[in-house]
């Protein structure tokens, strides 16, 4: 009896309080009204009836494979690039140029990332609320915004890349030429990738992570095939060197976008085969409450709706501002790193980032699962499960990423040798950097999951302010003061140690925010 009184009555009563209490209002849809079926606080579709660990595994599995594939594809670009060096110095120049390329392409693709975040948040929330027509509507509006974002990204890369590699980064002429040769070709991939990323993000928000994997696998395989052909085949088909690698990227995204659109168009015919009307509500009623119709494309629905697009941008633009700021901060750090009197320092930093990205594979996959599940549980008015999801996903990410950090620390020369083509200058400089990752990974894992979860809940503004404030202080103020007052003591591995401390501070602040409940009450 005491236990019953302490916890607020019978389990049934507590459950009613949990579902309908004021702190569970985060799942309210646009006008603050959730459809009646959503109040059951259960997820539908392929997630129905699964335990939370199995839900996480179902959603994270395909994104993990996608991240793994992406790692090998982007790493193959760097691997191919360092193999075409004419001598040791040319290899260092190519490595430096590709190091700049990473940040230039990041700059160009920031806007596309904001559309992805908005699409995932809207579609996951509507899917959790079982408002499938609105989820479909969000997909179509996100696809149009993705195309627009891709065109803008292409223009930004052409307009700004020359200035950045000339006036911001300290590079020799050969490295600068390699960087611009890649970017001016790869920029044409942006419109295609914008559509692919937007549709894939909406699919993940609905819980469909398998199709995005197959599409991105197609991007990767085509990228490698075309890149190898354009680089190593006989002229005129081959012999393009760095430009050939970039051209492979363009071909991969262009063909994959056409394939994805064709698949999404054919889905509708398959779903409504033999039916007189294409009503999603009738389809759901006939198939039962746990049925979740897959997303599909319909050309007749590809008309701009400013209301839905504003909702997507309301969530996504703060992330774009955040990532633009983060990019600016990273470019500031990169400009200081390029000033260090260390041969091939930009190349070493890029290789270290590439190796560290191997640890992102499980981290981002689990974070993606957390983002999707948080959005769906809030849409189903189950804020308790949304919070539990974050803690469990964070635990899994820390375990996996810390384990990889141990490998980087114990076998640094093995990882460095893969991407340096045996260049001892690059290997010796990179070994101390890789050993700092043992300190970085646990905090990085926590940050990835908590940031992606908060974004999935629509709380993108606080994530933006935290990223700006903490990264700005450590990576701009502290780095600049160090560079101006004691430049002779500055090393690449020392800068990475500073990054590790910054991650620890970020994760502490994010933990306090997630532990609170204000993010569960946001409307999207």
Secondary structure, DSSP 8 states (H G I E B T S, - for coil): -HHHHHTTS-HHHHHHHHHHSGGGGGG--TTS---GGGGG----GGGTT--HHHHHHHHHHHHHHHHHHHHHHHHHHHHHHHHT-SSHHHHHHHHHHHHHHHHHHHHHTHHHHHHHHHHHHHHHHHHHTT-HHHHHHHHHHHHHHHHHHHHHHHHHHHHHHHHIIIIIS---HHHHHHHHHHHHHHGGGHHHHHHHHHHHHHHHHTT--HHHHHHHHHHHHHHHHHHHHHHHS-TTTS--THHHHHHHHHHHHHHHHHHHHHHHHHHHHHHTTT-S---HHHHHHHH-TT--------GGG-S--HHHHHHHHHHHHHHHHHHHHHHHHHHHHHHHHHHSS-TTHHHHHHHHHHHHHHHHHHHHHHHHHHHHHHHHHHHTT-HHHHHHHHHHHHHHHHHHHHHHHHHHHHSHHHHHHHHHTT-HHHHHHHHHHHHTHHHHHHHHHHHHHHHHHHHHTT-HHHHHHHHHHHHIIIIIIIHHHHHHH-GGG--HHHHHHHHHHHHHHHHHHHHHHHHSSGGGG---
